[in-house]
Amino acid sequence: MLGSMSELWRELPLFGRPRGDESDVGGGWATELAAVRAAAEDALRAHPDADAAAAFDAALRSPRAPRPRRDGRPRRIRLAELDRAVYAYLELCTRIGAEPRLPDRATGAVVLGRAASAPTEIRAVIAGHTLRASDADWSFGRGPVLEDTAVALLEFLGKRSMRAPHPAPDERPDRP
């Protein structure tokens, strides 16, 4: 297993970076959700598809999403909403043939959330390892490094791919 939930979530804001002033960090994932929506708009501008755009928008609507706040302040975006948006975006990119482009913090948060709640067969693969994105500035966990691109890790943890992350080049045993 990757460790306790508190151990995993303690690492979430850091994403492997040195500690710094995080006083400007607000609650929730609104900035990352906006970035995913912007990435979807960019992909659709390059590859117009009205049906794919409608499917993306529909995937982001949820009957369980919190209602807007009455006091006019923006509501807090939960990780589940970011997760839903990231996977809707990946589906959109697959459908229209676009290369996914997601912010590091969004991919790291969703990968961490998925790893923490992964089904047994996925946990068996990632247990006792550090997961690292080869193309993003984050890693988490304890143990030998398993890596892949952020999107490939999302695809594996979201059960959209059977391709498991592989040992990092600096973690592979030398072979004669």
QUIWOGI-V275877 format. One record per run of one state. SS is the DSSP state (H for helix, E for strand, - for the rest). FROM is the first residue (numbers start at 1). LEN is the number of residues. If there is no record, write none. Layout:
SS,FROM,LEN / SS,FROM,LEN
This chain:
-,1,4 / H,5,8 / -,13,17 / H,30,17 / -,47,3 / H,50,11 / -,61,18 / H,79,18 / -,97,7 / H,104,13 / -,117,3 / H,120,7 / -,127,2 / E,129,5 / -,134,5 / E,139,3 / -,142,2 / E,144,5 / -,149,1 / H,150,8 / -,158,8 / E,166,2 / -,168,1 / H,169,3 / -,172,5
